[in-house]
Amino acid sequence: MILIIGGAFQGKSAFAKSLADGCGGQVFAGVHQYIRQALLDGMEKEEIERELLSRAAAGNMIFTADEIGYGIVPLDPFERKWREAAGRILCRLAAEAGEVYRVVAGIPQKIKG
């Protein structure tokens, strides 16, 4: 599994596609949004984490996610819950990943692997 993180619109998708083309991997873009929707649908953090790890185990996956933990802590309780869940789940994915990249201004930096 490969995890690619970075700010919004920084080139994560293009980088993920280039990796997938080279290794035949499958891209799962927008993990942060998947987590948000799953929470809205009533799933618990642990259940979401298991689902994502199961997908990772099933094949050559490349996950992308926006870094959403920077900045001011949201006033809305759901926004705080989402931010915490996304951060913790992404930490677990990063721990399990063989490679982790951070993309800034279209430049990927390998931070694990």
Secondary structure, 3 states (H helix, E strand, C coil): CEEEEECCCCCHHHHHHHHHHHHCCEEECCHHHHHHHHHHCCCCHHHHHHHHHHHHHHCCEEEEEECCCCCCCCCCHHHHHHHHHHHHHHHHHHHHCCEEEEEECCEEEEEEC
